[in-house]
Amino acid sequence: MRTPRSRTRRRVTALTLLLTAALAAAALPAASAAPTAGRPEAGPGTDHATDDPFTADRTAWFRQDRFGMFIHFGAYSQLEGEYTRPDGTVCRDAEWIQRECDIPKDAYEKQAAAFDPAEFDAKAVVAAAKGAGMKYLVITSKHHDGYAMWPTEVNSWNLRDHSAFDKRRDILAELKEAADDAGIKLGFYYSIWDWHDPDFHDPATFPRYEKRMYAQLKELVDRYDPALLWFDGEWDTDKPHNPWTARDGERLEAYLRGLDPDLVINNRVGKRRVVDGDYGTPEQEIPDAPVDGQLWESCMTLNGHWAYARYDENWKSSTSLVRNLLATTSRSGNYLLNVGPDSRGRIPEPSLDRLRDIGAWLRTDGQGEAVYGAGYGGLVEEPAWGAVSRKGDKLYAAVTDWPGPGAALHLKARTGFAVTSARVLGSDQRVTVTASGDGYDLTPSGAATNPTATVVELTVDPGPTAPEGHGKGLRQEIFDNPELTGAPKVTRVDAEVNHAWKYTGSPHPGIPSDGFGVRWTGAVEPRRTETYTLTTVSDDRARVWIDGKLVIDAWDPHEPRVDKARVELKAGTRHAIRIDYAEQSGEAHMKLLWSSPGQDQQVVPRAQLYVE
């Protein structure tokens, strides 16, 4: 059963898909001719900020699920990582093989015509993901080679019209049905960069490509109802030239949110910045702390390639994969682990072996509690002997370096809290907890229960937390100049400092999109007495004062960026706050977030802001 979303969702049936496909060709010109259809026309007064992804219902599943399957599968899979040139030499790559091996277009199209993934089994793929403990899937609907893995009506460069595959089948529809039946969410990867479309590389003809891209994305959203869109190919590059800009990303994101306000979208829809999309996308790496200003997900391979390469046997161990998942969770990130089906559509057995191992670890003794719905340990520093995640009043210490008999595991506290109980999951051994120096010593009485990671569950009392406030927001004054001089043109109460006016918008219809300033004043009241990190996400000038002291000074003109300050705040005390923001030209963004050892990162909520 699917997790309900905030609006009624359609269950996509085969009949619905056939009807949609039949109508798509007739509807295509209208669908592609108006990229901003579905949303108000952008201009002065437009604010593109939809919610706070850290707390929104729309992203709740993404923050809860933590673990997903990436699937790289396309026309390149037919080559299985090797291309034999006319002179007999062999070139190796995977999903980039056309470009990296300089395969002529006609030769690449010829090999794609033989692509026949007849053994692709959506139910088996979903079963493998579910068995691994994965909660969502993201499959490449179109990679850089431009080849569509669904029966698009936009062109013939797709699995139905240019392959040896059964023309009656639609693997995305099959995945959708299997995922829905299993209670797993489905997302689509889509490459902006397109090596095949002749209109892509030239800025003069790029708008024609852009219309076709919008039409394909509308097909994906309307036909398959994805929970997530995962973009790629947004960077500046050549072979072919990529004309994609931040402005293009702004338009595309606005268009997609008009099609489905519930979509979760990654930051590569724009230019991979903190102000783009809903979450960041570090690749083949795990940040050493929660990412400032946005949710995040790390995508990684099981071996050395994304798509199938028959020669690549450099498989990561199951132990390292589980530990990667634990490290990601402990820093409030998601882990998107990739598989690459072969030319027939089969996931390689070494991949399946590792997925089974990960799932077995997560299911054993309730160890999955350290992952699902868990996040940054916060209350404690991350130890050298493992990873610590937190969920409510529980800390989950996943120990990868178990102490010798009688030895202790030390946890360094970042704030005051008490440990009320401790146990080793899967064991009845005692765990002695002793206050020691800057934190606590945990001394288990027995051996590790799992060689990959043994989980010690701590029940904690994080200390006093005041009730939720009853604030209404801050006083907002809007000026028609970036110097914030003269009388404000608009004065009102602003519920949160969470704005993405971007290129086309402004705080008010009477204020132009360039050359304005905003001042917020009032008080902020925390619920815990702690050292807080205040974080601004701004473009292009920002300053923050707390109790009359300038704590963030980002008044130099800048591109979208993050600035931070550590401040001592006391629960139940209303600390005076002032924020100045100025926009001269180009983009306009301003967010104010806070976090502390006991407070997860979020936009400072309305209830804790007061007009004084």
C-alpha positions in Angstrom: 0.0 0.0 0.0 1.3 3.5 -0.9 1.9 6.1 1.8 -0.9 8.7 1.3 0.1 12.0 -0.1 -1.5 15.4 0.5 -3.7 15.2 -2.6 -5.6 12.3 -4.2 -3.2 10.3 -6.4 -4.1 8.3 -9.5 -3.3 4.6 -9.6 -1.8 4.2 -13.0 -3.3 1.2 -14.8 -2.4 -0.2 -18.2 -5.6 1.3 -19.6 -4.8 4.7 -18.3 -1.3 4.6 -19.8 -2.6 3.5 -23.2 -5.2 6.3 -23.2 -2.7 8.9 -22.1 -0.2 7.8 -24.7 -2.9 8.0 -27.4 -3.9 11.5 -26.4 -0.3 12.7 -25.9 0.4 13.2 -29.6 -2.6 15.4 -30.1 -2.0 17.4 -26.9 1.8 17.8 -27.5 1.9 21.2 -29.2 -0.2 22.9 -26.5 1.6 21.1 -23.7 5.0 22.1 -25.0 4.2 25.6 -26.1 3.7 27.1 -22.7 6.5 26.1 -20.3 5.0 28.1 -17.4 1.5 26.6 -17.8 0.1 25.5 -14.5 1.6 28.4 -12.4 0.9 32.1 -12.2 3.0 34.2 -14.6 6.2 35.1 -12.8 7.0 38.7 -12.2 7.0 41.3 -9.4 5.3 39.9 -6.3 6.2 36.3 -7.2 7.8 34.1 -4.5 9.0 30.7 -5.6 9.5 29.4 -2.1 6.9 26.7 -1.6 7.7 25.4 1.9 10.5 24.4 4.2 11.8 21.0 2.9 13.2 20.3 6.4 9.7 20.2 7.9 7.2 20.0 5.0 4.7 17.2 4.7 5.6 17.0 1.0 9.1 15.8 1.8 8.3 13.8 4.9 8.7 10.4 3.1 12.1 11.4 1.7 13.4 12.3 5.2 11.9 9.1 6.7 12.9 6.6 4.1 16.7 7.3 3.9 17.6 4.5 1.5 16.8 4.2 -2.2 17.9 2.3 -5.3 19.4 4.1 -8.3 19.0 2.3 -11.6 21.2 3.2 -14.6 19.7 1.5 -17.6 19.5 2.6 -21.3 20.6 2.1 -24.8 24.3 2.1 -23.6 23.5 -1.1 -21.7 23.4 -2.9 -25.0 27.2 -2.5 -25.3 27.8 -3.7 -21.7 30.7 -1.3 -21.3 32.7 -2.2 -24.4 32.8 -0.8 -27.9 34.8 -2.4 -30.7 36.0 0.2 -33.2 36.2 -0.5 -36.9 40.0 -1.0 -36.6 39.4 -3.8 -34.0 40.5 -1.8 -30.9 38.3 -1.9 -27.9 37.2 1.1 -25.9 35.7 0.8 -22.4 33.2 2.9 -20.6 29.6 2.6 -19.5 26.7 5.2 -19.7 29.2 7.7 -21.2 30.5 5.2 -23.8 29.1 7.1 -26.8 31.0 10.3 -26.0 34.1 8.9 -24.3 34.7 6.3 -27.1 33.7 8.8 -29.9 31.1 6.4 -31.3 29.6 7.9 -34.5 26.0 8.8 -34.2 24.9 6.3 -36.9 26.9 3.5 -35.3 25.4 4.3 -31.9 21.9 4.3 -33.3 22.6 1.0 -35.0 23.6 -0.7 -31.8 20.6 0.8 -30.0 18.3 -0.7 -32.6 19.4 -4.2 -31.3 18.7 -3.3 -27.7 16.3 -6.0 -26.3 16.0 -6.0 -22.5 13.4 -8.8 -22.7 14.4 -10.2 -19.3 13.8 -7.0 -17.4 11.5 -8.0 -14.6 10.0 -5.1 -12.7 8.6 -7.3 -9.9 12.0 -8.8 -9.4 13.8 -5.4 -9.4 11.3 -4.0 -6.8 11.6 -7.2 -4.8 15.4 -6.8 -4.7 15.0 -3.2 -3.6 12.5 -4.1 -0.9 14.6 -7.0 0.3 17.5 -4.6 0.7 15.4 -2.3 2.8 15.2 0.3 0.1 12.1 2.5 0.2 12.3 4.3 -3.1 13.6 3.7 -6.7 15.0 6.2 -9.2 15.5 4.9 -12.7 17.1 6.7 -15.7 14.2 7.7 -17.9 16.7 9.5 -20.2 20.4 9.8 -19.9 22.9 12.1 -21.7 22.5 10.1 -24.9 18.9 11.4 -25.1 17.4 7.9 -25.4 14.0 7.7 -23.7 13.2 4.5 -21.8 9.4 5.0 -22.2 7.2 5.2 -25.3 7.4 9.0 -25.6 5.4 10.7 -28.3 7.9 13.5 -28.6 10.4 11.6 -30.8 11.3 8.1 -32.1 14.6 7.9 -30.2 13.1 5.7 -27.5 12.8 2.1 -26.3 9.5 1.4 -28.1 10.4 2.9 -31.5 14.2 2.3 -31.7 15.0 -1.1 -30.3 14.3 -4.8 -30.6 12.2 -4.7 -27.4 8.6 -5.8 -27.3 6.7 -2.7 -28.5 3.8 -3.7 -26.3 5.8 -3.3 -23.1 6.6 -0.2 -21.1 9.2 -0.8 -18.4 8.4 2.4 -16.6 4.7 1.4 -16.3 5.8 -2.0 -15.2 8.0 -0.5 -12.5 5.3 1.9 -11.4 2.8 -1.0 -10.9 5.3 -3.1 -9.1 6.5 -0.3 -6.9 2.9 0.7 -6.0 2.1 -2.9 -5.1 5.2 -3.1 -2.8 4.6 0.3 -1.2 7.8 1.8 -2.7 8.0 5.2 -4.2 9.2 5.7 -7.8 11.3 8.5 -9.2 12.8 9.3 -12.5 16.3 10.5 -13.5 16.2 12.9 -16.5 19.3 14.4 -18.2 19.0 18.0 -19.3 22.2 17.6 -21.4 21.3 15.8 -24.6 23.9 14.5 -27.1 21.4 13.3 -29.6 19.0 16.2 -30.1 20.3 18.5 -32.9 18.8 21.6 -31.4 20.3 21.2 -27.9 23.8 22.7 -28.3 23.0 25.9 -30.1 21.5 28.7 -28.0 19.6 29.9 -31.1 17.8 26.5 -31.4 17.9 25.5 -27.8 14.3 26.8 -27.2 13.0 24.1 -29.6 14.8 21.4 -27.6 13.5 22.9 -24.4 9.8 22.6 -25.6 10.4 18.9 -26.3 12.0 18.5 -22.9 9.0 20.1 -21.2 6.7 17.8 -23.2 8.6 14.7 -22.2 8.6 15.7 -18.5 4.9 16.3 -18.7 4.5 12.8 -20.1 6.5 11.4 -17.2 4.5 13.2 -14.6 1.1 12.6 -16.1 1.5 9.0 -17.1 3.5 7.6 -14.2 2.9 10.0 -11.2 6.4 9.9 -9.9 7.2 11.0 -6.3 10.6 12.4 -7.3 12.5 13.9 -10.3 16.3 13.5 -10.3 17.9 15.8 -12.8 21.5 15.7 -14.2 23.5 17.2 -17.0 23.2 20.8 -15.8 26.8 21.7 -15.8 28.8 23.9 -18.2 30.6 21.6 -20.7 31.2 20.8 -24.4 30.9 17.8 -26.8 28.2 19.1 -27.2 28.0 22.6 -25.7 25.6 22.8 -22.8 23.7 26.2 -22.8 21.7 25.4 -19.6 21.5 28.4 -17.2 20.2 29.1 -13.7 17.3 31.1 -15.3 16.4 27.9 -17.3 16.4 26.0 -14.1 14.1 28.5 -12.4 11.5 28.2 -15.2 11.7 24.4 -15.3 11.3 24.0 -11.5 8.3 26.4 -11.5 6.7 24.5 -14.4 7.1 21.1 -12.6 5.7 22.4 -9.4 2.7 23.6 -11.4 2.2 20.1 -12.8 2.5 18.5 -9.3 3.1 20.5 -6.2 4.1 17.3 -4.3 7.1 16.5 -6.4 10.5 16.3 -4.7 13.1 17.7 -7.0 16.9 17.6 -6.7 19.2 20.6 -7.0 20.5 19.7 -10.5 17.3 21.1 -11.9 19.2 24.4 -11.7 23.0 24.6 -11.3 23.5 22.3 -8.3 23.3 25.1 -5.8 21.9 25.5 -2.3 19.0 27.5 -3.7 18.0 25.0 -6.4 15.4 22.3 -5.9 14.7 20.5 -2.6 17.9 18.7 -1.9 21.6 18.5 -2.6 23.3 15.6 -4.5 26.9 14.8 -3.5 28.1 12.0 -5.7 30.4 9.1 -4.7 31.1 10.9 -1.3 29.5 11.4 2.1 29.7 14.8 3.6 31.3 14.9 7.1 28.3 16.8 8.6 24.7 17.7 7.8 24.6 19.9 4.7 23.9 23.6 5.5 20.7 25.0 4.1 19.3 22.0 2.3 18.4 18.3 2.5 20.8 16.0 0.8 21.3 12.5 -0.7 24.5 10.8 -1.6 24.4 8.6 -4.8 27.0 5.9 -5.0 27.9 2.9 -7.2 28.2 -0.8 -6.1 31.4 -1.1 -8.2 33.3 1.4 -10.4 30.5 2.2 -12.9 26.9 3.4 -12.9 25.7 1.4 -15.9 26.6 -2.3 -16.5 30.2 -3.0 -17.5 30.9 -6.7 -17.9 34.6 -6.3 -17.0 34.1 -4.4 -13.7 34.5 -6.8 -10.8 35.6 -4.1 -8.3 32.6 -4.6 -6.0 32.4 -2.8 -2.7 31.9 -5.1 0.3 28.6 -5.4 2.0 30.2 -4.2 5.2 31.3 -0.9 3.7 27.9 -0.4 2.1 26.1 -0.8 5.4 28.5 1.5 7.1 28.1 4.1 4.3 24.3 4.0 5.0 24.9 4.5 8.7 27.3 7.4 8.1 24.8 9.0 5.7 21.9 8.7 8.2 24.0 10.0 11.1 24.4 13.3 9.1 20.8 13.5 8.1 21.3 12.4 4.6 19.9 9.8 2.2 21.8 7.0 0.5 20.9 6.2 -3.2 22.7 3.0 -4.1 23.1 2.2 -7.8 22.5 -1.0 -9.8 23.2 -1.4 -13.5 21.2 -4.0 -15.4 22.9 -5.8 -18.3 21.8 -5.7 -21.9 19.0 -8.2 -21.2 17.7 -6.2 -18.2 19.1 -8.4 -15.5 20.7 -7.1 -12.3 24.1 -8.7 -11.9 24.2 -11.4 -9.2 27.0 -9.6 -7.2 24.7 -6.6 -6.9 21.9 -8.8 -5.7 24.2 -10.5 -3.1 25.1 -7.2 -1.6 21.5 -5.9 -1.6 20.5 -9.1 0.3 23.3 -8.5 2.8 22.3 -5.0 3.5 18.6 -6.0 3.9 19.6 -8.8 6.3 21.5 -6.3 8.5 18.7 -3.8 8.6 16.1 -6.5 9.5 18.2 -8.2 12.2 17.3 -7.3 15.8 15.6 -4.0 14.7 18.8 -2.4 13.6 16.9 -0.6 10.9 15.7 1.8 13.7 19.1 3.4 13.4 18.3 4.4 9.8 14.6 4.9 9.0 13.3 8.2 10.3 16.6 8.8 12.1 19.0 11.6 11.5 21.9 13.7 12.9 23.0 12.5 16.3 23.2 16.2 17.4 23.5 15.7 21.1 26.9 14.0 20.7 30.0 14.4 18.5 30.4 11.6 16.0 32.8 9.1 17.5 35.8 7.5 15.8 34.4 4.0 16.6 31.2 4.3 14.6 28.2 6.5 13.8 25.4 7.9 16.0 21.9 8.7 14.7 19.0 10.1 16.6 15.2 9.5 16.5 13.2 11.3 19.2 14.4 10.2 22.6 16.7 7.5 21.2 20.3 7.6 20.2 21.5 4.7 18.0 25.2 4.2 18.3 26.3 1.9 15.5 29.6 0.5 16.7 32.0 -0.6 14.0 35.1 -0.9 16.3 33.9 -2.9 19.3 35.9 -2.4 22.5 37.8 -5.1 24.2 36.5 -6.7 27.4 36.0 -4.1 30.1 36.8 -1.2 27.8 34.5 1.7 27.2 33.1 3.6 24.2 33.3 7.3 24.9 30.6 9.7 23.7 31.5 13.4 23.7 28.4 15.5 24.5 27.6 18.6 22.6 25.0 19.8 25.1 23.5 18.7 28.4 21.4 15.5 28.4 20.9 12.4 30.5 21.1 8.8 29.5 18.2 6.9 31.2 18.9 3.4 29.7 21.1 1.5 27.3 20.9 -1.8 25.6 22.7 -3.7 22.8 20.2 -4.7 20.1 20.1 -8.4 19.7 21.7 -9.1 23.1 20.7 -9.2 26.8 24.1 -8.0 27.9 24.3 -5.1 30.3 25.6 -1.7 29.2 27.0 0.5 32.0 26.7 4.2 31.4 29.0 6.5 33.3 29.4 10.2 33.2 33.0 10.8 32.2 34.8 14.1 31.4 33.1 15.8 28.5 30.4 13.1 28.0 29.6 9.5 28.8 31.4 6.1 28.8 29.4 3.1 27.6 30.8 -0.2 28.8 29.1 -3.3 27.4 29.5 -6.5 29.3 29.8 -8.8 26.3 30.9 -9.2 22.7 29.7 -7.5 19.5 26.5 -9.0 18.1 27.3 -8.2 14.5 30.6 -7.9 12.7 29.4 -5.1 10.4 28.0 -2.8 13.1 26.6 -3.6 16.5 23.9 -1.1 17.6 23.7 0.3 21.1 20.3 2.0 21.7 20.4 4.8 24.3 17.2 6.3 25.7 18.0 9.9 26.5 16.4 12.8 28.3 17.5 15.9 26.3 16.7 18.3 29.1 14.2 21.1 29.3 12.3 22.1 26.2 9.8 24.9 26.4 6.4 24.5 24.8 5.9 25.7 21.2 5.5 29.4 21.0 2.6 31.4 19.7 4.4 34.0 17.6 3.0 35.3 14.3 6.2 36.2 12.6 8.4 39.3 12.2 7.7 42.9 11.1 8.7 43.2 7.5 9.5 46.5 5.8 10.1 46.5 2.0 12.0 49.3 0.3 12.3 50.2 -3.3 16.0 50.5 -3.1 18.9 48.2 -2.0 20.2 50.8 0.5 17.0 50.5 2.6 16.6 54.2 2.7 13.6 56.4 2.9 10.2 55.3 4.0 9.3 51.6 3.4 6.8 51.1 0.5 5.2 48.1 2.3 5.0 47.2 6.0 3.5 43.9 7.1 4.0 40.8 9.2 6.0 38.0 7.6 5.5 34.5 9.0 9.0 33.2 8.1 12.1 34.4 6.5 12.0 31.9 3.7 11.9 33.5 0.3 13.0 32.6 -3.2 12.1 35.5 -5.4 14.8 34.3 -7.9 15.2 36.3 -11.1 11.6 37.3 -11.9 10.0 37.8 -8.5 10.0 40.4 -5.7 8.4 40.8 -2.2 5.4 42.7 -3.5 3.7 43.5 -6.9 4.6 47.1 -6.4 8.3 46.4 -6.0 10.4 45.7 -9.1 12.4 42.5 -9.5 15.7 44.3 -9.3 16.9 46.9 -6.8 15.0 46.4 -3.6 15.7 45.9 0.1 13.9 44.2 3.0 14.2 44.6 6.8 12.8 42.2 9.4 12.6 43.2 13.0 11.2 41.6 16.2 12.2 38.8 18.5 13.1 35.1 18.3 12.4 32.8 21.2 14.1 29.4 21.3 12.6 26.4 23.0 16.0 25.2 24.4 18.9 26.9 26.1 21.8 26.1 23.8 24.4 27.4 21.4 22.5 27.8 18.1 23.8 28.0 14.6 22.0 30.7 12.6 22.3 30.1 8.9 21.4 32.5 6.1 20.9 31.4 2.5 21.1 34.6 0.5 21.7 36.4 -2.8 23.0 39.0 -2.8 23.4 40.8 0.6 22.4 39.9 4.1 23.0 40.9 7.7 21.7 39.6 11.0 21.8 41.1 14.5 20.9 39.3 17.7 20.3 41.5 20.8 21.9 44.4 19.0 25.1 42.5 18.0 25.9 41.9 14.3 26.4 38.1 14.1 26.2 37.6 10.3 27.8 40.2 8.0 27.3 39.1 4.4 26.9 42.6 3.0 29.4 42.1 0.2 27.5 41.4 -3.1 27.5 37.6 -3.7 26.0 34.8 -5.6 23.7 32.3 -3.7 25.6 31.2 -0.6 25.4 30.1 3.0 26.7 32.1 6.0 26.6 31.0 9.6 27.0 32.3 13.1 27.0 30.6 16.5 24.9 32.4 19.2 23.8 31.6 22.7 20.1 31.7 23.1 18.0 31.1 26.2 14.7 29.2 26.3 11.7 31.4 27.1 13.7 34.6 26.3 12.7 36.8 23.4 16.0 37.8 21.8 15.8 40.9 19.7 16.5 40.2 16.0 17.0 42.4 13.0 17.7 41.1 9.4 18.6 43.4 6.5 18.5 42.1 3.0 19.4 43.8 -0.3 19.0 42.8 -3.9 20.6 44.8 -6.6 20.2 42.7 -9.8 19.9 39.1 -10.9 18.6 36.5 -8.4 17.0 37.2 -5.0 17.0 34.6 -2.2 16.8 35.0 1.6 16.3 32.2 4.2 17.0 32.2 7.9 17.5 28.7 9.5 18.6 27.6 12.9 19.9 24.4 14.5 21.4 23.3 17.7 22.5 20.1 19.4 18.9 19.5 20.4 17.2 21.2 17.4 17.3 19.9 13.9 18.1 22.3 11.1 15.0 24.1 9.9 13.7 27.5 8.8 13.1 29.4 12.0 9.3 28.7 12.5 6.6 31.3 12.7 5.6 30.2 16.2 9.0 31.3 17.6 9.1 34.7 15.9 7.4 37.7 17.5 6.6 41.2 16.3 7.9 43.5 19.1 
